[in-house]
Amino acid sequence: MPRQRRDLPRDRCGRRHIALSIVCTNLALFADAGLAERYRLGEGRTLFSLKQGRRWSAFSVCGGCHRAQGIHNPALDKLLADLAAAQDLGRPEPTVVLRGQCATCANGGTSRLHS
């Protein structure tokens, strides 16, 4: 007997919908299983990304659209490692968050994440 496909529930406008709690729970499970990285950005915000061999040490976060981007800067990575060593931290996982507005939001962009 062929397996029936179960569609996602739909909202009032007919769009498919998954509850945010289900998404968050599954992302946390992926992080706990080592498949994703979890970054706590403060103010109750957490960013998840696929585990790809390197852990970001810095992010820029837009206060308008909330888009977060990893920042790769070898000089910053060295500075953070030196600070961690000076504090006698064995395996530090520092996260620096730069907050501001992206160019789109600063120029009056209104759509969330600029779809």
TORKOL-4160 file (C-alpha; in steps of 0.2 Angstrom, whole numbers, padded with zeros to 4 digits, m for minus):
115
<pt num="1" X="0000" Y="0000" Z="0000"/>
<pt num="2" X="0008" Y="0017" Z="m0005"/>
<pt num="3" X="0012" Y="0029" Z="0009"/>
<pt num="4" X="0001" Y="0044" Z="0009"/>
<pt num="5" X="0009" Y="0061" Z="0009"/>
<pt num="6" X="0004" Y="0072" Z="0024"/>
<pt num="7" X="0003" Y="0090" Z="0020"/>
<pt num="8" X="0008" Y="0104" Z="0032"/>
<pt num="9" X="m0007" Y="0113" Z="0041"/>
<pt num="10" X="m0012" Y="0129" Z="0032"/>
<pt num="11" X="m0015" Y="0146" Z="0039"/>
<pt num="12" X="m0030" Y="0157" Z="0035"/>
<pt num="13" X="m0022" Y="0163" Z="0019"/>
<pt num="14" X="m0019" Y="0146" Z="0013"/>
<pt num="15" X="0000" Y="0146" Z="0017"/>
<pt num="16" X="0008" Y="0131" Z="0024"/>
<pt num="17" X="0012" Y="0133" Z="0042"/>
<pt num="18" X="0024" Y="0125" Z="0055"/>
<pt num="19" X="0023" Y="0130" Z="0073"/>
<pt num="20" X="0038" Y="0140" Z="0079"/>
<pt num="21" X="0040" Y="0129" Z="0094"/>
<pt num="22" X="0042" Y="0114" Z="0083"/>
<pt num="23" X="0056" Y="0123" Z="0073"/>
<pt num="24" X="0065" Y="0128" Z="0089"/>
<pt num="25" X="0064" Y="0111" Z="0097"/>
<pt num="26" X="0071" Y="0103" Z="0081"/>
<pt num="27" X="0085" Y="0115" Z="0079"/>
<pt num="28" X="0090" Y="0113" Z="0097"/>
<pt num="29" X="0090" Y="0094" Z="0094"/>
<pt num="30" X="0101" Y="0096" Z="0079"/>
<pt num="31" X="0113" Y="0107" Z="0089"/>
<pt num="32" X="0113" Y="0094" Z="0103"/>
<pt num="33" X="0117" Y="0080" Z="0091"/>
<pt num="34" X="0132" Y="0090" Z="0084"/>
<pt num="35" X="0124" Y="0093" Z="0067"/>
<pt num="36" X="0122" Y="0112" Z="0069"/>
<pt num="37" X="0130" Y="0126" Z="0079"/>
<pt num="38" X="0120" Y="0136" Z="0092"/>
<pt num="39" X="0125" Y="0155" Z="0095"/>
<pt num="40" X="0117" Y="0164" Z="0109"/>
<pt num="41" X="0116" Y="0182" Z="0103"/>
<pt num="42" X="0109" Y="0190" Z="0119"/>
<pt num="43" X="0092" Y="0198" Z="0121"/>
<pt num="44" X="0084" Y="0180" Z="0120"/>
<pt num="45" X="0090" Y="0178" Z="0102"/>
<pt num="46" X="0098" Y="0162" Z="0096"/>
<pt num="47" X="0106" Y="0159" Z="0079"/>
<pt num="48" X="0108" Y="0141" Z="0072"/>
<pt num="49" X="0119" Y="0137" Z="0057"/>
<pt num="50" X="0124" Y="0120" Z="0049"/>
<pt num="51" X="0140" Y="0114" Z="0056"/>
<pt num="52" X="0153" Y="0117" Z="0043"/>
<pt num="53" X="0170" Y="0114" Z="0052"/>
<pt num="54" X="0173" Y="0132" Z="0058"/>
<pt num="55" X="0164" Y="0141" Z="0072"/>
<pt num="56" X="0160" Y="0160" Z="0069"/>
<pt num="57" X="0167" Y="0171" Z="0083"/>
<pt num="58" X="0158" Y="0187" Z="0077"/>
<pt num="59" X="0141" Y="0192" Z="0070"/>
<pt num="60" X="0133" Y="0208" Z="0063"/>
<pt num="61" X="0115" Y="0209" Z="0068"/>
<pt num="62" X="0103" Y="0221" Z="0060"/>
<pt num="63" X="0091" Y="0229" Z="0072"/>
<pt num="64" X="0078" Y="0232" Z="0059"/>
<pt num="65" X="0076" Y="0215" Z="0049"/>
<pt num="66" X="0086" Y="0204" Z="0062"/>
<pt num="67" X="0097" Y="0197" Z="0049"/>
<pt num="68" X="0113" Y="0190" Z="0056"/>
<pt num="69" X="0129" Y="0187" Z="0046"/>
<pt num="70" X="0145" Y="0179" Z="0052"/>
<pt num="71" X="0160" Y="0189" Z="0051"/>
<pt num="72" X="0177" Y="0181" Z="0047"/>
<pt num="73" X="0191" Y="0191" Z="0053"/>
<pt num="74" X="0208" Y="0182" Z="0058"/>
<pt num="75" X="0214" Y="0197" Z="0068"/>
<pt num="76" X="0198" Y="0197" Z="0079"/>
<pt num="77" X="0200" Y="0178" Z="0081"/>
<pt num="78" X="0218" Y="0180" Z="0087"/>
<pt num="79" X="0213" Y="0194" Z="0099"/>
<pt num="80" X="0199" Y="0183" Z="0106"/>
<pt num="81" X="0210" Y="0168" Z="0108"/>
<pt num="82" X="0223" Y="0179" Z="0117"/>
<pt num="83" X="0210" Y="0187" Z="0128"/>
<pt num="84" X="0204" Y="0169" Z="0132"/>
<pt num="85" X="0222" Y="0163" Z="0136"/>
<pt num="86" X="0225" Y="0178" Z="0147"/>
<pt num="87" X="0209" Y="0173" Z="0157"/>
<pt num="88" X="0215" Y="0155" Z="0158"/>
<pt num="89" X="0199" Y="0149" Z="0148"/>
<pt num="90" X="0203" Y="0131" Z="0142"/>
<pt num="91" X="0191" Y="0130" Z="0127"/>
<pt num="92" X="0183" Y="0147" Z="0125"/>
<pt num="93" X="0168" Y="0149" Z="0113"/>
<pt num="94" X="0167" Y="0168" Z="0112"/>
<pt num="95" X="0154" Y="0177" Z="0102"/>
<pt num="96" X="0155" Y="0195" Z="0098"/>
<pt num="97" X="0139" Y="0203" Z="0092"/>
<pt num="98" X="0139" Y="0220" Z="0082"/>
<pt num="99" X="0122" Y="0228" Z="0082"/>
<pt num="100" X="0116" Y="0241" Z="0070"/>
<pt num="101" X="0106" Y="0243" Z="0054"/>
<pt num="102" X="0110" Y="0235" Z="0037"/>
<pt num="103" X="0110" Y="0246" Z="0022"/>
<pt num="104" X="0093" Y="0241" Z="0016"/>
<pt num="105" X="0085" Y="0245" Z="0033"/>
<pt num="106" X="0094" Y="0261" Z="0034"/>
<pt num="107" X="0087" Y="0266" Z="0017"/>
<pt num="108" X="0069" Y="0263" Z="0022"/>
<pt num="109" X="0068" Y="0245" Z="0018"/>
<pt num="110" X="0052" Y="0238" Z="0026"/>
<pt num="111" X="0050" Y="0219" Z="0022"/>
<pt num="112" X="0057" Y="0207" Z="0035"/>
<pt num="113" X="0073" Y="0199" Z="0029"/>
<pt num="114" X="0071" Y="0208" Z="0013"/>
<pt num="115" X="0062" Y="0194" Z="0004"/>
